[in-house]
Amino acid sequence: MKSITKKLSALVLSTVFATMQVSAIDTGLGVGNGGAVINDIQGGFAGMTTGKGSADLNFNGNTHVNWDSLNINKGETLNFNAVGGANNLTILNTVNHGMSNIYGQINANSGIGKLIISNPNGVLFNGATFDAAGDVMLTTQPMTATFVDGRMDISKVATTTPVGVITIQDSNFNVGGEFNILAPSVDIVKSAITTNSLKLVTANGQDYLSTGNINVNDAVKLEAVEINGDVYIVADKGIVKTVSGGKINGNLDIKSDDSVSLNYVANGQALHVTGDVNVDGNGVLMYARNTKVDGNLNMTNGGGFLEVGNVQVGKDMNLKTVAKSENEQGFKHFIHVVGDNTVGGNATIESVNNIHIGNYNIDEGVLLDGSLKVGGDLVAHAIDGHIMVTIDTSADKISLKSDNLNVLTDGKALLTANEYDFSSNGYIGGLKGYKGYTVDEVIIAIMENYKYIASSSDPANINIAGGTITGINTPTAAYIASLGDVKLTGANAGTIDITAPGKFIEITGDVKADTITVGKETDKLKVDYPSRDYTLKYTNIRDAKEVTINGNDEITYELTNGENGYNVRDPRPENTTYLVGPDAPDTPDTPTPEPTPDPSIDPDDNENIKVLRSYERPAALDAAQPYTPVAYAADLDDDQEDNGVRKNVDGSVTVVKAYPMGK
């Protein structure tokens, strides 16, 4: 082994493999910051040349460079060069004393497959430039190298607990391969990074890191960064967060045993991720705020709170809280979707406890505005908590399910979908103020204290825009109001109160309930008969009194006049009222004839009646069999009492209420 005691800049060295050792070599860099001084070099070191503010370290084999200190001033450059055709080299740099302050430039050429800088005291890049063709690792973990038969083994690392942090600020990194940073805390601020993948590992997030109780506030912070490439973050303790927006041109994957916050402090700037975002945390809180994700957004928290606010997701969004056995801090698992949010695909929300689609200020006790727009299906499932919706929400299908508590709204939020499904262990409906408390205060108290509601003495409605309700499942009561035509095709409930002012309600299919009450504002109602498994209450079309039909009660009525069941007066006067029956069955071989005016019928008998549909005798029916066509309207001028119910030839019943045309 040969010892060299003067500056290598004055030497021309030949190729020497793992037998060379140098001592106390000052590279001439980092003056004023403790310098850049090499203690010894082992491995394929081929020499060093220096110039004004620059140093070139040349290698033809794997090498361990042990630095006493490593600092680079602004305007200085440190080059790592593979020479003599060498390629895929590993160059390990370990630093013994002081934090490394890099203000200048570091380069590594294409022959170096992996460049490692290890400094347990920390590394600061401030206004620096880093350009490497291969992989780069920055770590505060002490590392060692062992040479066997000319090969360097760095698989074994020291067990000393790292104490330093790595900070990259106002710097530019261009890494041709993978860029890995391993430290108890990593801060990247206002920097641009281009790499195949950026992996940030804090504390003992990987098997090859030493164990230790690292107590720091920030495990990883990315502030106003621009990263070209995928980002992977593995964290143990401390918050993983992005701040003041930034852009990641790739995927973002975070796995943490603590809290995660995406754009925790936005400062008016959006975080934009062009790929997928996958976050798996186990802390008290998890956020994604003012964030745009072109791909999928998947967030799972095992520690408690999860919130997305003002996010735009191009594909699917999946939010979930889970109860992890190793985190028994007693925090409730609460998912919030706040502000204005859009999801291009499906949105699935599953919480151990509460789900709130809507924002509120708990300190002021008020609800805040917002919206949720989902291009596909919205499925929200609360296991031991409420589902509360206090902002307008739209999707192709909306499914809201609470296993043990309630599905609730503020009585104002509008749900817009083609299909709806509501399921709870109690009351399904809206809330109102109570004994001097505002509705906002009532909602916050119910959510925060997990109050079960069996029913409401002063209920409000869940408001829907119209469509098909495929399920209302509750042992107690449900209150629904629709702005458009609505069909109920499935239910297993105690009582259902449903209304559609000026619109059409149809109840059909597998519907089970104690009582279904149709609001008097509903103009048209059709129900299945005789397979009704509920008591139906509706408003009589003649005297506006409530009518109750129990179970499979037989209903009789009188037929109206008119050819084939049609009233023949056409066109009808402007203010004519009419009643609606079911569509006729498909009989292509016997088309239904168009109604023709019949002057023999007294116009006064039909002045305010227009029947839209009827049935003719199907062609396949035996001509000898008695058959009576059925009309679906009664003459409201007739003295004969009309109970507003028509039994149809298909076995269904049409319950109708007259209303003026044009309303």
C-alpha positions in Angstrom: 0.0 0.0 0.0 1.4 3.4 -1.0 0.9 6.6 0.9 0.8 10.0 -0.9 1.1 13.1 1.2 1.1 15.9 -1.3 -1.7 17.3 -3.6 -2.7 14.9 -6.3 -3.2 17.8 -8.6 0.5 17.6 -9.3 0.5 13.9 -10.0 -0.1 11.8 -13.0 -1.2 8.4 -11.7 -1.4 5.1 -13.5 -4.2 2.6 -13.0 -4.2 1.2 -9.6 -6.8 -1.2 -8.2 -8.0 -1.7 -4.6 -4.5 -1.3 -3.1 -4.1 2.5 -3.2 -4.5 4.7 -0.2 -4.0 8.4 0.0 -3.9 10.7 2.9 -4.8 14.4 3.6 -5.5 15.4 0.0 -6.8 19.0 -0.4 -8.7 19.3 -3.7 -8.6 23.1 -3.6 -12.4 23.2 -3.4 -14.7 24.5 -0.7 -12.3 27.0 0.7 -13.9 28.8 3.6 -16.4 26.0 4.2 -14.0 23.5 5.7 -12.6 22.6 2.3 -12.9 19.4 0.3 -10.2 17.2 1.8 -9.7 13.5 1.0 -8.5 11.2 3.7 -7.9 8.1 1.6 -9.1 6.3 -1.5 -9.5 2.6 -2.0 -10.3 0.9 -5.3 -9.9 1.8 -9.0 -8.7 5.3 -8.6 -6.9 6.6 -11.7 -5.8 10.0 -10.5 -6.9 13.6 -10.0 -6.4 16.8 -11.9 -7.3 20.2 -10.8 -7.8 23.6 -12.3 -9.0 27.0 -11.1 -12.2 26.1 -9.1 -12.4 22.6 -10.5 -11.3 19.1 -9.6 -11.5 15.9 -11.7 -11.5 12.5 -9.9 -10.8 9.8 -12.4 -11.7 6.1 -11.9 -11.3 2.8 -13.8 -12.9 0.6 -11.2 -15.3 0.7 -8.2 -13.9 3.1 -5.6 -14.5 4.2 -2.1 -13.4 7.9 -1.5 -13.2 8.8 2.2 -13.5 12.6 2.7 -12.5 14.4 5.8 -14.9 17.2 4.6 -16.7 17.8 1.3 -17.8 21.3 0.4 -18.1 23.1 -3.0 -18.4 26.8 -3.3 -20.4 28.7 -5.9 -18.6 28.7 -9.2 -16.6 25.5 -8.3 -17.0 22.1 -10.0 -16.3 18.6 -8.9 -16.2 16.0 -11.6 -16.4 12.2 -11.2 -15.1 10.6 -14.4 -14.9 7.0 -15.5 -11.8 6.6 -17.8 -10.2 4.0 -20.0 -13.5 2.6 -21.2 -14.7 1.7 -17.7 -18.4 1.7 -17.2 -21.1 0.9 -14.7 -18.8 1.9 -11.9 -19.9 2.5 -8.3 -18.3 5.4 -6.5 -18.9 5.7 -2.8 -18.1 9.0 -1.1 -18.2 9.0 2.7 -17.7 12.2 4.7 -16.5 12.2 8.3 -16.8 15.8 9.6 -19.3 18.6 9.2 -22.2 19.1 6.9 -21.4 19.1 3.2 -22.3 22.5 1.7 -22.7 22.3 -2.0 -23.2 25.7 -3.7 -21.4 24.8 -7.0 -21.7 21.9 -9.4 -21.2 18.1 -9.3 -20.9 16.0 -12.5 -20.6 12.3 -13.1 -20.1 11.0 -16.6 -21.7 8.0 -18.4 -19.3 5.4 -17.1 -20.4 5.8 -13.5 -23.4 3.7 -12.9 -24.0 4.8 -9.3 -22.6 7.8 -7.4 -23.1 7.7 -3.6 -22.5 10.6 -1.2 -22.8 9.6 2.5 -22.5 12.2 5.2 -24.1 11.4 8.6 -23.9 15.2 9.5 -26.1 16.1 6.6 -25.9 17.6 3.1 -27.0 21.0 1.9 -27.4 21.9 -1.8 -28.2 25.6 -2.2 -28.1 27.1 -5.7 -26.3 23.9 -6.8 -26.2 22.0 -10.1 -26.0 18.2 -10.1 -25.6 16.3 -13.4 -25.1 12.5 -13.4 -25.6 10.0 -16.2 -26.4 7.1 -13.9 -27.9 6.5 -10.5 -27.4 8.9 -7.6 -27.8 8.2 -3.8 -27.5 10.9 -1.2 -27.7 9.6 2.4 -26.9 10.5 6.0 -26.5 6.8 6.8 -22.9 6.0 7.5 -21.7 3.5 4.9 -18.7 1.3 4.5 -17.0 -0.6 1.7 -15.3 -3.9 1.6 -13.1 -5.0 -1.3 -12.9 -8.7 -2.2 -10.9 -9.8 -5.3 -11.0 -6.2 -6.6 -14.8 -5.9 -6.2 -16.4 -3.5 -3.7 -19.2 -4.6 -1.4 -21.3 -1.9 0.2 -24.2 -4.1 1.3 -23.3 -3.8 4.9 -23.9 -0.5 6.5 -23.0 0.9 10.0 -25.7 0.7 12.7 -25.1 4.3 13.9 -28.2 6.3 14.0 -28.1 9.1 11.4 -28.7 12.6 12.8 -28.2 14.9 9.7 -30.7 16.1 7.2 -30.6 16.6 3.5 -31.8 19.9 2.0 -32.0 20.8 -1.7 -32.9 24.4 -2.3 -32.9 26.5 -5.5 -31.0 23.8 -7.2 -31.1 21.8 -10.4 -30.6 18.0 -10.6 -30.4 16.0 -13.8 -30.0 12.4 -13.0 -30.1 9.9 -15.9 -30.9 6.9 -13.7 -32.6 6.6 -10.3 -32.2 9.3 -7.7 -32.4 8.0 -4.1 -32.2 10.2 -1.0 -32.0 8.5 2.5 -32.1 10.6 5.6 -34.2 11.2 8.8 -35.4 14.4 7.1 -35.4 15.5 3.5 -36.3 19.1 2.3 -36.5 19.9 -1.4 -37.4 23.6 -1.9 -37.9 25.5 -5.2 -35.8 23.1 -7.1 -36.0 21.3 -10.4 -35.2 17.6 -10.7 -35.2 15.4 -13.8 -34.7 11.7 -13.2 -36.2 8.3 -14.1 -37.4 8.1 -10.5 -36.9 10.0 -7.3 -37.1 7.9 -4.1 -37.0 9.6 -0.7 -36.5 7.3 2.3 -36.5 8.7 5.8 -35.5 7.0 9.1 -35.8 3.2 8.9 -38.1 3.0 6.0 -35.8 0.4 4.3 -34.2 -2.7 5.5 -30.7 -1.4 4.9 -31.2 1.7 7.0 -30.4 1.5 10.7 -33.1 1.5 13.3 -33.5 4.5 15.6 -36.0 6.8 17.2 -35.9 9.8 15.0 -38.1 12.6 16.2 -38.3 15.4 13.6 -41.2 17.5 12.4 -40.7 17.0 8.7 -39.7 13.7 7.3 -40.0 14.9 3.7 -40.9 18.4 2.4 -41.2 19.2 -1.3 -41.8 22.9 -1.7 -42.6 24.4 -5.1 -40.6 21.7 -6.8 -40.6 20.6 -10.4 -39.7 16.9 -10.8 -39.5 15.2 -14.1 -39.9 11.5 -13.3 -41.7 9.2 -10.8 -41.4 10.1 -7.1 -41.4 7.4 -4.4 -41.3 8.4 -0.7 -40.9 5.9 2.2 -41.1 7.5 5.6 -41.1 6.4 9.2 -41.7 9.3 11.6 -42.6 12.9 10.8 -44.8 14.5 8.2 -44.4 13.9 4.5 -45.7 17.1 2.8 -45.6 19.2 -0.3 -45.9 23.0 0.1 -46.7 25.9 -2.3 -47.6 23.7 -5.3 -45.2 22.4 -7.8 -45.3 19.9 -10.6 -44.4 16.2 -10.8 -44.3 14.9 -14.3 -44.8 11.2 -13.4 -46.3 9.2 -10.6 -46.2 10.0 -6.9 -46.1 7.1 -4.4 -45.9 7.7 -0.7 -45.8 5.1 2.1 -45.5 6.5 5.6 -46.0 5.3 9.1 -47.0 8.9 10.0 -48.9 11.8 8.5 -48.9 12.9 4.9 -50.0 16.2 3.5 -50.1 17.1 -0.2 -50.1 20.9 -0.6 -50.6 21.4 3.1 -49.9 25.1 2.6 -50.8 26.0 -0.9 -50.1 29.7 -0.9 -52.4 30.0 -3.9 -50.3 27.5 -5.9 -51.6 24.1 -7.2 -49.7 20.9 -7.0 -49.9 19.1 -10.4 -49.1 15.4 -10.8 -49.3 14.2 -14.4 -49.5 10.5 -13.4 -51.1 8.6 -10.6 -50.9 9.5 -6.9 -50.8 6.6 -4.3 -50.6 7.5 -0.6 -50.6 5.0 2.2 -50.2 6.6 5.7 -50.7 5.9 9.3 -50.7 9.3 10.9 -53.2 11.5 12.7 -53.9 13.5 9.5 -53.7 13.1 5.7 -54.5 15.9 3.2 -54.6 16.6 -0.5 -55.5 20.3 -1.2 -55.5 22.3 -4.3 -54.1 19.4 -6.2 -54.5 18.3 -9.8 -53.9 14.6 -10.6 -54.2 13.6 -14.3 -54.3 9.9 -13.4 -55.8 8.1 -10.3 -55.8 9.5 -6.8 -55.6 6.7 -4.1 -55.2 7.7 -0.5 -55.4 5.4 2.6 -54.9 6.5 6.2 -54.7 4.2 9.2 -54.3 6.9 11.8 -57.4 9.1 11.6 -58.2 12.1 9.5 -58.2 12.2 5.7 -59.2 15.2 3.6 -59.3 16.2 0.0 -60.1 19.7 -0.9 -60.3 21.5 -4.3 -58.8 18.5 -6.2 -59.1 17.7 -9.8 -58.7 14.0 -10.7 -58.6 12.8 -14.3 -59.4 9.2 -13.6 -60.6 7.4 -10.4 -60.4 8.7 -6.8 -60.3 6.2 -3.9 -60.2 7.5 -0.3 -60.1 5.1 2.6 -59.4 5.0 6.3 -58.5 1.7 8.1 -58.0 0.9 11.7 -54.4 -0.3 12.1 -53.7 -2.3 15.2 -50.3 -0.5 15.7 -52.0 2.9 15.9 -54.3 2.9 18.9 -54.3 6.6 19.7 -58.1 6.8 19.9 -58.4 9.2 16.9 -61.7 8.9 14.9 -61.3 8.1 11.2 -63.0 11.0 9.4 -63.0 11.5 5.7 -63.8 15.0 4.4 -64.4 16.0 0.7 -64.4 19.8 0.9 -64.4 22.7 -1.5 -64.9 22.2 -5.2 -63.8 18.8 -6.5 -64.0 17.0 -9.8 -63.4 13.4 -10.6 -63.3 12.2 -14.2 -63.9 8.5 -13.3 -65.4 6.7 -10.3 -65.1 8.0 -6.7 -65.0 5.4 -3.8 -65.0 6.7 -0.2 -64.8 4.2 2.7 -64.3 5.2 6.3 -64.1 3.4 9.6 -66.1 6.3 11.0 -67.6 9.5 9.5 -67.7 10.6 5.9 -68.5 14.3 5.2 -69.0 15.5 1.6 -69.0 19.2 2.3 -66.9 21.7 4.3 -67.3 23.4 7.6 -65.5 25.7 10.0 -65.7 24.0 13.4 -64.4 27.0 15.2 -67.2 29.3 13.9 -69.8 26.5 13.7 -70.8 27.1 10.1 -70.9 25.0 6.9 -69.0 26.2 3.9 -69.8 26.0 0.2 -68.4 23.5 -2.4 -69.3 20.9 -4.9 -68.4 17.3 -5.9 -68.7 16.3 -9.6 -68.0 12.7 -10.4 -68.0 11.5 -14.0 -68.6 7.9 -13.1 -70.1 6.3 -10.0 -69.9 7.7 -6.4 -69.8 5.1 -3.7 -69.5 6.3 0.0 -69.5 3.7 2.8 -69.2 4.6 6.5 -68.8 1.6 8.8 -69.2 3.1 12.3 -70.1 6.7 11.4 -72.4 9.0 9.5 -72.5 9.9 5.9 -73.2 13.7 5.7 -73.7 15.6 2.4 -73.8 19.4 2.6 -72.7 20.4 -0.9 -74.2 19.8 -4.3 -73.0 16.4 -5.6 -73.3 14.8 -9.0 -72.4 11.4 -10.5 -73.8 8.8 -12.8 -74.7 6.7 -9.8 -74.7 7.7 -6.2 -74.6 5.1 -3.4 -74.5 6.3 0.2 -74.3 3.6 2.9 -73.9 3.8 6.7 -73.7 0.5 8.5 -74.5 1.7 12.0 -75.5 5.3 11.9 -77.3 7.7 9.4 -77.3 9.0 5.9 -78.0 12.8 6.2 -77.9 16.1 4.4 -78.4 19.7 5.4 -81.7 19.7 3.6 -80.2 22.0 0.9 -77.6 20.0 -1.0 -78.8 18.6 -4.3 -77.8 15.1 -5.4 -77.8 14.7 -9.2 -77.5 11.2 -10.7 -79.2 8.7 -13.0 -79.4 6.2 -10.1 -79.4 6.4 -6.3 -79.0 4.0 -3.5 -79.4 5.0 0.2 -78.8 2.6 3.1 -78.5 3.2 6.9 -79.3 1.8 10.3 -81.5 4.8 11.0 -82.9 8.0 9.6 -82.3 8.8 6.0 -83.0 12.5 5.3 -82.2 16.1 6.0 -81.7 18.0 9.2 -83.1 21.3 10.5 -82.2 23.6 13.3 -83.3 22.6 16.8 -84.2 24.6 19.9 -82.2 27.7 19.0 -79.3 25.8 17.3 -78.8 26.5 13.6 -78.8 23.6 11.2 -75.0 24.1 10.8 -74.5 23.7 14.6 -76.7 20.6 14.7 -74.9 18.9 11.8 -71.4 19.6 13.4 -72.6 18.3 16.7 -74.0 15.1 15.2 -70.9 14.4 13.2 -68.4 15.3 16.0 -70.3 13.3 18.6 -71.5 10.4 16.4 -75.2 10.8 17.5 -77.5 8.1 16.2 -80.9 9.4 14.8 -83.7 6.8 14.6 -86.2 9.3 13.1 -87.0 13.0 13.1 -90.1 14.7 14.5 -89.4 17.6 12.1 -87.7 16.0 9.1 -86.2 17.6 6.0 -85.6 15.9 2.7 -82.6 14.5 0.8 -83.0 16.4 -2.4 -82.4 14.7 -5.7 -82.6 16.0 -9.2 -84.6 13.0 -10.5 -83.8 9.5 -11.8 -84.2 6.0 -10.5 -83.8 5.1 -6.8 -82.7 1.5 -6.8 -82.6 1.1 -3.0 -83.9 2.8 0.2 -82.8 0.5 3.1 -83.5 1.6 6.7 -85.5 0.1 9.6 -86.8 3.6 10.4 -87.7 6.4 8.0 -86.5 8.0 4.8 -87.4 11.4 3.3 -86.7 12.1 -0.4 -87.7 15.0 -2.5 -87.1 15.0 -6.3 -87.0 18.0 -8.7 -87.6 15.7 -11.6 -89.5 12.5 -12.5 -88.4 9.7 -10.2 -88.8 5.9 -10.1 -88.4 3.8 -7.0 -87.5 0.2 -7.9 -86.1 -1.2 -4.7 -86.6 -0.7 -0.9 -86.6 -2.4 2.4 -87.7 0.3 4.9 -89.9 1.3 7.7 -91.5 4.4 6.3 -90.7 6.2 3.0 -91.9 9.8 2.4 -91.3 10.7 -1.2 -92.4 13.7 -3.2 -91.8 15.2 -6.6 -93.5 18.6 -7.0 -95.2 18.9 -10.4 -93.5 15.7 -11.5 -94.1 11.9 -12.0 -93.4 9.2 -9.4 -93.4 5.5 -10.3 -93.1 2.7 -7.6 -92.3 -0.7 -9.1 -90.2 -3.7 -8.5 -89.0 -5.2 -5.2 -90.2 -2.5 -2.8 -90.9 -3.5 0.8 -91.9 -0.9 3.4 -94.4 -0.4 6.2 -95.8 2.8 4.6 -95.0 4.9 1.6 -96.4 8.4 1.6 -96.4 10.4 -1.6 -96.3 14.1 -1.1 -99.4 16.0 -2.2 -97.3 18.2 -4.5 -96.7 15.2 -6.8 -98.9 15.4 -9.9 -98.7 11.9 -11.3 -98.2 8.6 -9.5 -98.0 5.0 -10.8 -97.6 2.0 -8.6 -97.4 -1.8 -9.1 -100.5 -3.9 -8.3 -101.2 -6.4 -6.8 -97.6 -7.0 -5.6 -97.5 -4.1 -3.2 -95.8 -4.9 0.1 -96.6 -1.6 1.8 -99.4 0.7 2.7 -99.7 3.5 0.2 -100.8 7.0 1.0 -101.5 9.6 -1.7 -103.7 12.6 -2.4 -107.1 12.1 -4.0 -107.4 13.9 -7.3 -111.0 15.1 -6.7 -111.1 16.4 -3.2 -107.4 16.7 -2.3 -107.9 14.3 0.7 -105.4 11.7 1.6 -106.2 8.2 0.4 -104.7 5.1 2.1 -104.5 1.8 0.3 -103.5 -1.2 2.5 -101.4 -4.0 1.0 -103.2 -5.8 -1.8 -106.6 -4.2 -1.3 -108.8 -4.6 -4.4 -109.6 -1.3 -6.1 -112.7 -0.8 -8.3 -113.6 2.1 -10.6 -115.9 3.0 -13.5 -114.7 3.1 -17.1 -114.9 6.2 -19.2 -116.4 6.7 -22.6 -114.4 6.8 -25.8 -113.5 4.7 -28.7 -111.1 1.9 -27.6 -110.8 3.7 -24.3 -109.6 6.9 -25.8 -111.3 10.2 -25.3 -111.7 11.5 -28.8 -111.7 15.3 -28.4 -108.6 16.5 -30.1 -107.0 19.0 -30.1 -107.6 19.6 -26.5 -108.2 23.2 -25.2 -105.2 25.1 -23.9 -106.2 24.6 -20.2 -107.2 21.0 -20.5 -106.1 18.7 -17.6 -105.1 15.1 -18.3 -104.3 11.9 -16.5 -101.5 9.5 -17.3 -101.5 5.7 -17.5 -98.9 3.1 -18.4 -97.5 2.6 -21.9 -99.3 0.0 -24.0 -97.7 -3.4 -24.5 -95.7 -4.0 -27.6 -98.1 -5.4 -30.2 -96.4 -4.9 -33.6 -98.8 -7.1 -35.5 -101.8 -4.9 -34.4 -100.7 -1.3 -34.3 -102.8 1.0 -32.2 -105.0 3.2 -34.4 -104.8 6.9 -34.1 -107.8 8.4 -32.2 -110.2 10.2 -34.5 -112.7 13.0 -33.5 -116.2 11.7 -32.9 -118.8 14.5 -33.1 -121.4 12.2 -31.5 -119.7 12.5 -28.1 -120.9 15.5 -26.1 -117.9 17.9 -25.8 -118.9 18.8 -22.3 -118.4 15.2 -21.2 -114.7 15.4 -22.1 -113.8 19.1 -21.9 -111.2 18.6 -19.2 -110.1 15.0 -19.8 -107.3 13.7 -22.0 -106.3 10.0 -21.8 -102.9 9.4 -23.2 -102.7 5.6 -23.4 -105.0 2.6 -23.5 -105.0 -1.0 -24.6 -106.6 -2.7 -27.5 -107.4 -6.3 -27.6 -104.1 -8.1 -28.6 -104.4 -10.0 -31.9 -103.3 -13.2 -30.2 -106.3 -13.1 -27.9 -109.1 -15.6 -28.5 -111.9 -13.7 -30.3 -114.5 -15.7 -28.5 -113.1 -14.7 -25.1 -114.8 -11.7 -23.5 -112.5 -8.7 -23.4 -113.0 -5.2 -22.2 -110.7 -2.3 -23.1 -109.6 -0.2 -20.1 -109.2 3.5 -20.1 -107.1 5.4 -17.6 -109.1 8.5 -16.9 -112.3 9.6 -15.3 -114.5 12.5 -16.4 -114.0 15.0 -13.6 -117.3 16.6 -14.5 -119.1 13.3 -13.8 -121.2 13.2 -10.6 -119.9 9.7 -10.0 -117.2 9.6 -7.2 -113.7 8.9 -8.5 -111.0 7.6 -6.2 -108.1 8.5 -8.5 -107.0 4.9 -9.0 -107.0 2.8 -12.2 -106.4 -0.9 -12.4 -104.6 -1.6 -15.6 -104.8 -4.7 -17.8 -101.2 -5.6 -17.0 -102.0 -5.9 -13.4 -100.5 -2.6 -12.3 -102.4 0.3 -10.7 -102.1 4.0 -11.8 -102.7 6.5 -9.1 -103.2 10.0 -10.7 -103.7 13.6 -9.8 -105.0 16.1 -12.4 -102.9 19.1 -13.1 -103.1 22.0 -15.7 -101.2 21.7 -18.9 -98.1 23.8 -19.0 -97.2 23.5 -15.3 
